Structure formats: structure tokens, C-alpha cells
């Protein structure tokens, strides 16, 4: 005979199972803003605007400039790299602009690896891109003072990624006066798109924590036990 306790317990286990399948915990934080896309990258200037100070939910760009740490994750696909062989011919990714280009997260000129930087200063990860392949890139932006702003980049982050171990990072950057985020693809006829851009205030909001996997296993075990009983 089923009891009210058993029914309630089963519902709780079902909730845990669903949360595990979704890759998030029940108490996960809120996403600040998301843009599905795809947004085609454009050459020249700042690129194609994704988010700027006119449509940033809750004025998160202003808060970022005031010192709040922000995490931005997006899917990036290079569909044409203009025959780039590592000697120059393509660049692109998510552009961060203010009075000028402050940061580009994706790929820099004269490299086949994912990287970040601005102008001639590009830091490259150990991971090379493949034309036609979609990769997930996560960037952390932190405003400090005196030109000591920090950015960190993870390539295909997952639950095992740690904030202390990004693929590339700089702690001596200048990110003052950010006003827009764009989709860029240069080196005509280079082409790339950004999709599923997500903005959050914590790492765990955009990257499922390892505990999510534990929750999924616990939910499955609980349901199996309930069925056996």
C-alpha cells in the first residue's frame, strides 16, 4: 500500500532526477541575460553588436564597469577561415569594445588556436580549432583598478573545470569603459557565428557543478529502490 510519505518521497526523488538531467542543481543561481542567435560575425569596425548598454538586462555592463565579476559563455563556429594556415588570414570571436577594442575572445591573427587578447597581443590556448566545429567558450571578466583587470578563458568547460585553472588568462589588462559585446569575423571572406550567449554572475551558473552528476545518480538510485519496494 502506498503511503503519503512514500508518495512525497518519490516526488522529491523525481525532482532531483529532473534537476540532474538538466545539468543543474535545484538551488542554481539565475542567468542575467541570454541571446540565442546565431549572430553572424562581421569584419571591420566593432563587428555585429550582440549586447550593448541599450539592451543589457539589469544594466549588467554598467555593473561590470563598476567592479562586478561577470561570466559570459557562448558557442562559436568558424565556417570559413580564409585558408588560414597560422601565418595570418583570419581572426574572430566575441569582441569586447569601449572607446576601442578592449578584448577579443575566439581566435587572433596568425594562429590556429583559440585565444584572447587585443590588437597584436594575443594569448593562445593549447587547443586548435577546426573549421565547421562548434566550441563552447567561457570568459570571466573582472574589473579592478590601475590597469589590473583580469580575464580568464575556458575552452569547452564542464563540471570538472575549476575557476583556478582556465585555459588562458591575464591579470594585467585594461577593460575600462566596456560598452558593447559583438560578433566578429575578419580576414575576408572569413565567416563565423556566435550562438547561445549566456551572461551570469558566477561560474556555476553557466557550468554545471560536479554535484549535479551526483544528484542525477542519487535520483536514479532512489527511483530504482522505490520501484523494487
NUGU-169774 format. One record per residue (C-alpha): residue in three letters; x, y, z. Coordinates in steps of 0.2 Angstrom, whole numbers, plus 2048, in hexadecimal, padded with zeros to 3 digits. Layout:
N
<dotor><residuo>ALA</residuo><u>X</u><v>Y</v><w>Z</w></dotor>
...
//
This chain:
229
<dotor><residuo>UNK</residuo><u>800</u><v>800</v><w>800</w></dotor>
<dotor><residuo>UNK</residuo><u>807</u><v>811</v><w>7FB</w></dotor>
<dotor><residuo>UNK</residuo><u>808</u><v>81E</v><w>809</w></dotor>
<dotor><residuo>UNK</residuo><u>808</u><v>831</v><w>809</w></dotor>
<dotor><residuo>UNK</residuo><u>81A</u><v>830</v><w>80F</w></dotor>
<dotor><residuo>UNK</residuo><u>81F</u><v>825</v><w>801</w></dotor>
<dotor><residuo>UNK</residuo><u>816</u><v>82F</v><w>7F4</w></dotor>
<dotor><residuo>UNK</residuo><u>81E</u><v>83F</v><w>7FA</w></dotor>
<dotor><residuo>UNK</residuo><u>82F</u><v>837</v><w>7FA</w></dotor>
<dotor><residuo>UNK</residuo><u>82D</u><v>831</v><w>7E8</w></dotor>
<dotor><residuo>UNK</residuo><u>829</u><v>842</v><w>7E3</w></dotor>
<dotor><residuo>UNK</residuo><u>839</u><v>849</v><w>7EB</w></dotor>
<dotor><residuo>UNK</residuo><u>843</u><v>83C</v><w>7E3</w></dotor>
<dotor><residuo>UNK</residuo><u>83B</u><v>840</v><w>7D2</w></dotor>
<dotor><residuo>UNK</residuo><u>83F</u><v>852</v><w>7D4</w></dotor>
<dotor><residuo>UNK</residuo><u>851</u><v>84E</v><w>7D8</w></dotor>
<dotor><residuo>UNK</residuo><u>852</u><v>842</v><w>7C8</w></dotor>
<dotor><residuo>UNK</residuo><u>84B</u><v>850</v><w>7BD</w></dotor>
<dotor><residuo>UNK</residuo><u>857</u><v>85D</v><w>7C4</w></dotor>
<dotor><residuo>UNK</residuo><u>865</u><v>850</v><w>7C1</w></dotor>
<dotor><residuo>UNK</residuo><u>85F</u><v>84E</v><w>7AF</w></dotor>
<dotor><residuo>UNK</residuo><u>85F</u><v>860</v><w>7AC</w></dotor>
<dotor><residuo>UNK</residuo><u>871</u><v>862</v><w>7B2</w></dotor>
<dotor><residuo>UNK</residuo><u>86D</u><v>86E</v><w>7C0</w></dotor>
<dotor><residuo>UNK</residuo><u>86A</u><v>86D</v><w>7D2</w></dotor>
<dotor><residuo>UNK</residuo><u>859</u><v>872</v><w>7D9</w></dotor>
<dotor><residuo>UNK</residuo><u>860</u><v>881</v><w>7E2</w></dotor>
<dotor><residuo>UNK</residuo><u>86A</u><v>888</v><w>7D3</w></dotor>
<dotor><residuo>UNK</residuo><u>86C</u><v>89A</v><w>7D1</w></dotor>
<dotor><residuo>UNK</residuo><u>863</u><v>8A5</v><w>7C3</w></dotor>
<dotor><residuo>UNK</residuo><u>869</u><v>8A9</v><w>7B2</w></dotor>
<dotor><residuo>UNK</residuo><u>86B</u><v>8BC</v><w>7B0</w></dotor>
<dotor><residuo>UNK</residuo><u>868</u><v>8BC</v><w>79D</w></dotor>
<dotor><residuo>UNK</residuo><u>868</u><v>8B0</v><w>78E</w></dotor>
<dotor><residuo>UNK</residuo><u>868</u><v>8B2</v><w>77B</w></dotor>
<dotor><residuo>UNK</residuo><u>864</u><v>8A3</v><w>771</w></dotor>
<dotor><residuo>UNK</residuo><u>86B</u><v>8A9</v><w>760</w></dotor>
<dotor><residuo>UNK</residuo><u>873</u><v>8A4</v><w>755</w></dotor>
<dotor><residuo>UNK</residuo><u>87C</u><v>8B5</v><w>752</w></dotor>
<dotor><residuo>UNK</residuo><u>887</u><v>8B6</v><w>743</w></dotor>
<dotor><residuo>UNK</residuo><u>898</u><v>8BE</v><w>745</w></dotor>
<dotor><residuo>UNK</residuo><u>89C</u><v>8CD</v><w>73B</w></dotor>
<dotor><residuo>UNK</residuo><u>8AD</u><v>8D4</v><w>736</w></dotor>
<dotor><residuo>UNK</residuo><u>8B3</u><v>8E5</v><w>739</w></dotor>
<dotor><residuo>UNK</residuo><u>8AE</u><v>8F1</v><w>747</w></dotor>
<dotor><residuo>UNK</residuo><u>8A7</u><v>8E9</v><w>756</w></dotor>
<dotor><residuo>UNK</residuo><u>89E</u><v>8DB</v><w>74E</w></dotor>
<dotor><residuo>UNK</residuo><u>88B</u><v>8D6</v><w>750</w></dotor>
<dotor><residuo>UNK</residuo><u>885</u><v>8DC</v><w>760</w></dotor>
<dotor><residuo>UNK</residuo><u>87E</u><v>8CE</v><w>76C</w></dotor>
<dotor><residuo>UNK</residuo><u>87B</u><v>8D8</v><w>77C</w></dotor>
<dotor><residuo>UNK</residuo><u>87F</u><v>8EA</v><w>780</w></dotor>
<dotor><residuo>UNK</residuo><u>87A</u><v>8F7</v><w>78E</w></dotor>
<dotor><residuo>UNK</residuo><u>869</u><v>8FA</v><w>785</w></dotor>
<dotor><residuo>UNK</residuo><u>863</u><v>8E8</v><w>788</w></dotor>
<dotor><residuo>UNK</residuo><u>86D</u><v>8E0</v><w>796</w></dotor>
<dotor><residuo>UNK</residuo><u>861</u><v>8D8</v><w>7A2</w></dotor>
<dotor><residuo>UNK</residuo><u>862</u><v>8E1</v><w>7B3</w></dotor>
<dotor><residuo>UNK</residuo><u>870</u><v>8EC</v><w>7AD</w></dotor>
<dotor><residuo>UNK</residuo><u>87D</u><v>8DE</v><w>7AF</w></dotor>
<dotor><residuo>UNK</residuo><u>88A</u><v>8E7</v><w>7A4</w></dotor>
<dotor><residuo>UNK</residuo><u>889</u><v>8F6</v><w>7B0</w></dotor>
<dotor><residuo>UNK</residuo><u>88B</u><v>8EA</v><w>7BF</w></dotor>
<dotor><residuo>UNK</residuo><u>89A</u><v>8E2</v><w>7B6</w></dotor>
<dotor><residuo>UNK</residuo><u>8A2</u><v>8F3</v><w>7B4</w></dotor>
<dotor><residuo>UNK</residuo><u>89F</u><v>8F6</v><w>7C6</w></dotor>
<dotor><residuo>UNK</residuo><u>8A9</u><v>8E7</v><w>7CC</w></dotor>
<dotor><residuo>UNK</residuo><u>89D</u><v>8D8</v><w>7CB</w></dotor>
<dotor><residuo>UNK</residuo><u>8A4</u><v>8C8</v><w>7C4</w></dotor>
<dotor><residuo>UNK</residuo><u>89A</u><v>8C1</v><w>7B5</w></dotor>
<dotor><residuo>UNK</residuo><u>89A</u><v>8B0</v><w>7AC</w></dotor>
<dotor><residuo>UNK</residuo><u>896</u><v>8AF</v><w>79A</w></dotor>
<dotor><residuo>UNK</residuo><u>894</u><v>89F</v><w>791</w></dotor>
<dotor><residuo>UNK</residuo><u>890</u><v>89D</v><w>77E</w></dotor>
<dotor><residuo>UNK</residuo><u>891</u><v>890</v><w>770</w></dotor>
<dotor><residuo>UNK</residuo><u>89D</u><v>895</v><w>762</w></dotor>
<dotor><residuo>UNK</residuo><u>89E</u><v>88D</v><w>751</w></dotor>
<dotor><residuo>UNK</residuo><u>8AA</u><v>892</v><w>743</w></dotor>
<dotor><residuo>UNK</residuo><u>8A3</u><v>88E</v><w>732</w></dotor>
<dotor><residuo>UNK</residuo><u>8B1</u><v>896</v><w>728</w></dotor>
<dotor><residuo>UNK</residuo><u>8C2</u><v>89A</v><w>72E</w></dotor>
<dotor><residuo>UNK</residuo><u>8C8</u><v>8A1</v><w>71D</w></dotor>
<dotor><residuo>UNK</residuo><u>8D5</u><v>893</v><w>71B</w></dotor>
<dotor><residuo>UNK</residuo><u>8DE</u><v>898</v><w>72B</w></dotor>
<dotor><residuo>UNK</residuo><u>8ED</u><v>88D</v><w>72E</w></dotor>
<dotor><residuo>UNK</residuo><u>8F5</u><v>896</v><w>73D</w></dotor>
<dotor><residuo>UNK</residuo><u>8FD</u><v>8A5</v><w>734</w></dotor>
<dotor><residuo>UNK</residuo><u>8EF</u><v>8B1</v><w>734</w></dotor>
<dotor><residuo>UNK</residuo><u>8DE</u><v>8B1</v><w>72B</w></dotor>
<dotor><residuo>UNK</residuo><u>8D0</u><v>8B0</v><w>738</w></dotor>
<dotor><residuo>UNK</residuo><u>8CB</u><v>8B6</v><w>748</w></dotor>
<dotor><residuo>UNK</residuo><u>8BA</u><v>8B6</v><w>752</w></dotor>
<dotor><residuo>UNK</residuo><u>8B0</u><v>8B2</v><w>761</w></dotor>
<dotor><residuo>UNK</residuo><u>8A7</u><v>8BD</v><w>76E</w></dotor>
<dotor><residuo>UNK</residuo><u>8AD</u><v>8CF</v><w>76E</w></dotor>
<dotor><residuo>UNK</residuo><u>8AD</u><v>8D9</v><w>77D</w></dotor>
<dotor><residuo>UNK</residuo><u>8AD</u><v>8EC</v><w>779</w></dotor>
<dotor><residuo>UNK</residuo><u>8AD</u><v>8FD</v><w>781</w></dotor>
<dotor><residuo>UNK</residuo><u>8B5</u><v>90C</v><w>779</w></dotor>
<dotor><residuo>UNK</residuo><u>8BE</u><v>8FF</v><w>76F</w></dotor>
<dotor><residuo>UNK</residuo><u>8C2</u><v>8EC</v><w>76F</w></dotor>
<dotor><residuo>UNK</residuo><u>8C5</u><v>8E6</v><w>781</w></dotor>
<dotor><residuo>UNK</residuo><u>8C5</u><v>8D3</v><w>77F</w></dotor>
<dotor><residuo>UNK</residuo><u>8C1</u><v>8C6</v><w>772</w></dotor>
<dotor><residuo>UNK</residuo><u>8BD</u><v>8B4</v><w>778</w></dotor>
<dotor><residuo>UNK</residuo><u>8BE</u><v>8A7</v><w>76A</w></dotor>
<dotor><residuo>UNK</residuo><u>8CD</u><v>8A7</v><w>75E</w></dotor>
<dotor><residuo>UNK</residuo><u>8DA</u><v>8B4</v><w>75A</w></dotor>
<dotor><residuo>UNK</residuo><u>8E4</u><v>8B8</v><w>74A</w></dotor>
<dotor><residuo>UNK</residuo><u>8F2</u><v>8AC</v><w>746</w></dotor>
<dotor><residuo>UNK</residuo><u>8EC</u><v>89D</v><w>751</w></dotor>
<dotor><residuo>UNK</residuo><u>8E1</u><v>88D</v><w>74F</w></dotor>
<dotor><residuo>UNK</residuo><u>8DE</u><v>88C</v><w>762</w></dotor>
<dotor><residuo>UNK</residuo><u>8D0</u><v>894</v><w>76C</w></dotor>
<dotor><residuo>UNK</residuo><u>8D6</u><v>8A3</v><w>775</w></dotor>
<dotor><residuo>UNK</residuo><u>8D2</u><v>8B4</v><w>77C</w></dotor>
<dotor><residuo>UNK</residuo><u>8DA</u><v>8C5</v><w>77C</w></dotor>
<dotor><residuo>UNK</residuo><u>8DA</u><v>8D5</v><w>772</w></dotor>
<dotor><residuo>UNK</residuo><u>8E3</u><v>8DD</v><w>764</w></dotor>
<dotor><residuo>UNK</residuo><u>8F4</u><v>8D4</v><w>762</w></dotor>
<dotor><residuo>UNK</residuo><u>8F4</u><v>8CD</v><w>774</w></dotor>
<dotor><residuo>UNK</residuo><u>8EB</u><v>8BC</v><w>773</w></dotor>
<dotor><residuo>UNK</residuo><u>8ED</u><v>8AE</v><w>780</w></dotor>
<dotor><residuo>UNK</residuo><u>8E9</u><v>89D</v><w>778</w></dotor>
<dotor><residuo>UNK</residuo><u>8E3</u><v>88D</v><w>780</w></dotor>
<dotor><residuo>UNK</residuo><u>8E9</u><v>87C</v><w>77C</w></dotor>
<dotor><residuo>UNK</residuo><u>8DA</u><v>877</v><w>773</w></dotor>
<dotor><residuo>UNK</residuo><u>8D9</u><v>87A</v><w>760</w></dotor>
<dotor><residuo>UNK</residuo><u>8C9</u><v>87D</v><w>757</w></dotor>
<dotor><residuo>UNK</residuo><u>8C1</u><v>873</v><w>748</w></dotor>
<dotor><residuo>UNK</residuo><u>8B7</u><v>87C</v><w>73B</w></dotor>
<dotor><residuo>UNK</residuo><u>8A5</u><v>877</v><w>73D</w></dotor>
<dotor><residuo>UNK</residuo><u>8A6</u><v>871</v><w>74F</w></dotor>
<dotor><residuo>UNK</residuo><u>89C</u><v>87A</v><w>75C</w></dotor>
<dotor><residuo>UNK</residuo><u>8A6</u><v>87D</v><w>76D</w></dotor>
<dotor><residuo>UNK</residuo><u>89F</u><v>884</v><w>77D</w></dotor>
<dotor><residuo>UNK</residuo><u>8AA</u><v>893</v><w>784</w></dotor>
<dotor><residuo>UNK</residuo><u>8A8</u><v>89A</v><w>795</w></dotor>
<dotor><residuo>UNK</residuo><u>8B0</u><v>8AB</v><w>79A</w></dotor>
<dotor><residuo>UNK</residuo><u>8B1</u><v>8B3</v><w>7AC</w></dotor>
<dotor><residuo>UNK</residuo><u>8B3</u><v>8C5</v><w>7AC</w></dotor>
<dotor><residuo>UNK</residuo><u>8B8</u><v>8CE</v><w>7BC</w></dotor>
<dotor><residuo>UNK</residuo><u>8BA</u><v>8E1</v><w>7BF</w></dotor>
<dotor><residuo>UNK</residuo><u>8C8</u><v>8E6</v><w>7CB</w></dotor>
<dotor><residuo>UNK</residuo><u>8D2</u><v>8F6</v><w>7CB</w></dotor>
<dotor><residuo>UNK</residuo><u>8E1</u><v>8FD</v><w>7C4</w></dotor>
<dotor><residuo>UNK</residuo><u>8E1</u><v>8F3</v><w>7B4</w></dotor>
<dotor><residuo>UNK</residuo><u>8E1</u><v>8E3</v><w>7BE</w></dotor>
<dotor><residuo>UNK</residuo><u>8D1</u><v>8DC</v><w>7B6</w></dotor>
<dotor><residuo>UNK</residuo><u>8D0</u><v>8C9</v><w>7B4</w></dotor>
<dotor><residuo>UNK</residuo><u>8C9</u><v>8BE</v><w>7A7</w></dotor>
<dotor><residuo>UNK</residuo><u>8C8</u><v>8AB</v><w>7A6</w></dotor>
<dotor><residuo>UNK</residuo><u>8C3</u><v>89F</v><w>798</w></dotor>
<dotor><residuo>UNK</residuo><u>8BE</u><v>88D</v><w>799</w></dotor>
<dotor><residuo>UNK</residuo><u>8BC</u><v>882</v><w>789</w></dotor>
<dotor><residuo>UNK</residuo><u>8AD</u><v>876</v><w>78A</w></dotor>
<dotor><residuo>UNK</residuo><u>8AC</u><v>878</v><w>79D</w></dotor>
<dotor><residuo>UNK</residuo><u>8A2</u><v>86A</v><w>7A6</w></dotor>
<dotor><residuo>UNK</residuo><u>89F</u><v>865</v><w>7B8</w></dotor>
<dotor><residuo>UNK</residuo><u>8B1</u><v>861</v><w>7BB</w></dotor>
<dotor><residuo>UNK</residuo><u>8B7</u><v>872</v><w>7B6</w></dotor>
<dotor><residuo>UNK</residuo><u>8BE</u><v>87D</v><w>7C4</w></dotor>
<dotor><residuo>UNK</residuo><u>8BE</u><v>88F</v><w>7C5</w></dotor>
<dotor><residuo>UNK</residuo><u>8D0</u><v>88E</v><w>7CA</w></dotor>
<dotor><residuo>UNK</residuo><u>8D5</u><v>885</v><w>7BA</w></dotor>
<dotor><residuo>UNK</residuo><u>8CF</u><v>88E</v><w>7AB</w></dotor>
<dotor><residuo>UNK</residuo><u>8D7</u><v>88A</v><w>79A</w></dotor>
<dotor><residuo>UNK</residuo><u>8DE</u><v>89C</v><w>798</w></dotor>
<dotor><residuo>UNK</residuo><u>8DD</u><v>8AB</v><w>7A3</w></dotor>
<dotor><residuo>UNK</residuo><u>8E5</u><v>8BD</v><w>7A6</w></dotor>
<dotor><residuo>UNK</residuo><u>8E4</u><v>8C7</v><w>7B6</w></dotor>
<dotor><residuo>UNK</residuo><u>8EC</u><v>8D7</v><w>7B0</w></dotor>
<dotor><residuo>UNK</residuo><u>8DF</u><v>8DC</v><w>7A3</w></dotor>
<dotor><residuo>UNK</residuo><u>8D5</u><v>8ED</v><w>7A0</w></dotor>
<dotor><residuo>UNK</residuo><u>8C3</u><v>8EA</v><w>79E</w></dotor>
<dotor><residuo>UNK</residuo><u>8BD</u><v>8FB</v><w>7A3</w></dotor>
<dotor><residuo>UNK</residuo><u>8AD</u><v>902</v><w>79B</w></dotor>
<dotor><residuo>UNK</residuo><u>8A5</u><v>8F2</v><w>793</w></dotor>
<dotor><residuo>UNK</residuo><u>896</u><v>8F7</v><w>789</w></dotor>
<dotor><residuo>UNK</residuo><u>892</u><v>8E9</v><w>77D</w></dotor>
<dotor><residuo>UNK</residuo><u>895</u><v>8D7</v><w>779</w></dotor>
<dotor><residuo>UNK</residuo><u>896</u><v>8D2</v><w>767</w></dotor>
<dotor><residuo>UNK</residuo><u>898</u><v>8C3</v><w>75B</w></dotor>
<dotor><residuo>UNK</residuo><u>8A7</u><v>8C5</v><w>750</w></dotor>
<dotor><residuo>UNK</residuo><u>8AF</u><v>8BC</v><w>741</w></dotor>
<dotor><residuo>UNK</residuo><u>8BD</u><v>8C4</v><w>737</w></dotor>
<dotor><residuo>UNK</residuo><u>8C8</u><v>8BF</v><w>729</w></dotor>
<dotor><residuo>UNK</residuo><u>8BC</u><v>8C0</v><w>71B</w></dotor>
<dotor><residuo>UNK</residuo><u>8B4</u><v>8B5</v><w>716</w></dotor>
<dotor><residuo>UNK</residuo><u>8B5</u><v>8AE</v><w>728</w></dotor>
<dotor><residuo>UNK</residuo><u>8A5</u><v>8A9</v><w>730</w></dotor>
<dotor><residuo>UNK</residuo><u>89F</u><v>8A4</v><w>742</w></dotor>
<dotor><residuo>UNK</residuo><u>890</u><v>8A4</v><w>74D</w></dotor>
<dotor><residuo>UNK</residuo><u>88C</u><v>8A6</v><w>75F</w></dotor>
<dotor><residuo>UNK</residuo><u>87D</u><v>89D</v><w>767</w></dotor>
<dotor><residuo>UNK</residuo><u>876</u><v>89A</v><w>778</w></dotor>
<dotor><residuo>UNK</residuo><u>87F</u><v>8A8</v><w>781</w></dotor>
<dotor><residuo>UNK</residuo><u>87C</u><v>8A7</v><w>794</w></dotor>
<dotor><residuo>UNK</residuo><u>880</u><v>8B4</v><w>7A1</w></dotor>
<dotor><residuo>UNK</residuo><u>881</u><v>8B0</v><w>7B3</w></dotor>
<dotor><residuo>UNK</residuo><u>889</u><v>8B6</v><w>7C3</w></dotor>
<dotor><residuo>UNK</residuo><u>891</u><v>8A5</v><w>7C8</w></dotor>
<dotor><residuo>UNK</residuo><u>89B</u><v>897</v><w>7C0</w></dotor>
<dotor><residuo>UNK</residuo><u>88E</u><v>88A</v><w>7C6</w></dotor>
<dotor><residuo>UNK</residuo><u>880</u><v>893</v><w>7BE</w></dotor>
<dotor><residuo>UNK</residuo><u>887</u><v>88F</v><w>7AC</w></dotor>
<dotor><residuo>UNK</residuo><u>891</u><v>87F</v><w>7B0</w></dotor>
<dotor><residuo>UNK</residuo><u>888</u><v>871</v><w>7B9</w></dotor>
<dotor><residuo>UNK</residuo><u>890</u><v>86D</v><w>7C9</w></dotor>
<dotor><residuo>UNK</residuo><u>897</u><v>85B</v><w>7CD</w></dotor>
<dotor><residuo>UNK</residuo><u>889</u><v>859</v><w>7DA</w></dotor>
<dotor><residuo>UNK</residuo><u>87C</u><v>859</v><w>7CC</w></dotor>
<dotor><residuo>UNK</residuo><u>883</u><v>848</v><w>7C6</w></dotor>
<dotor><residuo>UNK</residuo><u>882</u><v>841</v><w>7D8</w></dotor>
<dotor><residuo>UNK</residuo><u>870</u><v>848</v><w>7D9</w></dotor>
<dotor><residuo>UNK</residuo><u>86B</u><v>83F</v><w>7C9</w></dotor>
<dotor><residuo>UNK</residuo><u>873</u><v>82E</v><w>7CF</w></dotor>
<dotor><residuo>UNK</residuo><u>86A</u><v>830</v><w>7E0</w></dotor>
<dotor><residuo>UNK</residuo><u>859</u><v>833</v><w>7D7</w></dotor>
<dotor><residuo>UNK</residuo><u>85B</u><v>824</v><w>7CC</w></dotor>
<dotor><residuo>UNK</residuo><u>860</u><v>819</v><w>7DB</w></dotor>
<dotor><residuo>UNK</residuo><u>851</u><v>820</v><w>7E5</w></dotor>
<dotor><residuo>UNK</residuo><u>845</u><v>81C</v><w>7D7</w></dotor>
<dotor><residuo>UNK</residuo><u>84C</u><v>80B</v><w>7D5</w></dotor>
<dotor><residuo>UNK</residuo><u>84A</u><v>807</v><w>7E7</w></dotor>
<dotor><residuo>UNK</residuo><u>839</u><v>80E</v><w>7E8</w></dotor>
<dotor><residuo>UNK</residuo><u>833</u><v>803</v><w>7D9</w></dotor>
<dotor><residuo>UNK</residuo><u>83B</u><v>7F3</v><w>7E1</w></dotor>
<dotor><residuo>UNK</residuo><u>832</u><v>7F7</v><w>7F1</w></dotor>
//
